């Protein structure tokens, strides 16, 4: 599903340049649940952003579902993001003036679906994350865990090939973290490929495979015994 | 770009961001409203000004005979100069190039009586051209004509207020009024914008007046108007030549300042016109200033709005919004709001102006108005610049990498 070879990325910091990713190689198959582990500054978020086409690599190849992701125009990148990827962010990034239902329906709007179908689908995914009764609530009326579940519903609604989660539990307490991870496991069980970036080993252990980054290189890539929730 | 779905999305955004909507809408509405009001007031001032100063014909020379102060060519000083009919003919013959209208004037006061009612009025004996010099407006009947002059008829044209005083609700035209020994037939009623005094006048053929006064040929004053295309310089040349001509004809020392007076309205007109154009410039300046202030206001708000939405735009991009759809969204939203509120401000302003009408006349603002073209252009400009002001930050926001936009707190 995802194939990455020799990925490099550096950031210009004034006159210095910071080499964040120093040649990353891996392959992720369909249906995997992969944790990308690493302490802050290891380059894991940068990697995820490149995978999510939110950022561009300096060097290297990135194949997503056998499509080469390179030199995309903003418009094509937007279309790919819309069709292939679902995002879950640490800070949820829900649009604060839209209610849960509208937030979930938003990626469908950009897919060009009709309003009625959008509503239907959004409700379906809200139901899946157990928030059907909260459809008309604004993000400010939801708890952290609920917000993240809305965000997951939103990411899933566009039926992406890959779900990318950047520290999905970073802003949550341990109980709600487990709830959210349980939801992610459930979605994975249904066959979705999921990448979770985290710095917590507990969270990583809830995945099926852990890729550990350190200073821009992969130091470990192994299957793990998934802790089922 | 203008699908129903997109409008739904826009309305939703507008509805759910009331403060933002009201803020930008208010700026535009207020800008247009103030523009209309100020511009209207400016036009009102101009109206008053024109009513005060620009009523009489502006291209006239007034000739008054005086009393000489110097002895000259065998004549003693302190000689009273008089105008007579031949002077009119001389001017007509010698100054064809300059001349537009010419009329003598003989002023008297007399008692008019009708059906036992009497009143004293100023009677002006004039030629038909007087109508154009004084810009007299005929309401009924006619002014004194050339036939009246030639045949020395006993016809008069009376002012609106004279008619009101004497005839009450009767139609004065064709009625006879007694003046002195004889009866005069009213052939017309006139009005004059210069005010009440001018409408309490009676016009009489000057030849008739001369006949009444022992068939003399004396004239009190001569009013000539020159062709407007002569301009200021031409008017001065005309004045100079006319003065020289009369001084030589009446044998007045060329350096004598009191034998003959010529009043040239051109200088006053020039000043008035300068004042009017200054007024115009001030009005335009105020108008443009208001507009610019409005444009800056809406620009600031647009920059603020887009900045505030950076993160939202990042989220939208992560979810698959293309740069074009981001720009289109912001533009459609801002154009929609500015158009609606612009039209609202426009209508409110025009409504206020029409309500004021002449209520502010005491402050010299008469019939304030804004012509619809100016109003529409102003509204359009504000909407247009509002759109540009929205486009620039929208374009920038759309081209920010989503990752940067998402990091925005």
Interface residues (C-beta under 8 A of the other chain):
Chain A: X49 X52 X54 X55 X74 X75 X78 X79 X81 X82 X83 X87 X89 X93 X94 X95 X97 X98 X102 X106 X107 X109 X110 X111 X114 X115 X154 X158
Chain B: X5 X8 X9 X12 X13 X16 X17 X311 X312 X314 X315 X316 X317 X318 X319 X320 X321 X322 X323 X324 X325 X398 X399 X401 X402 X403 X406
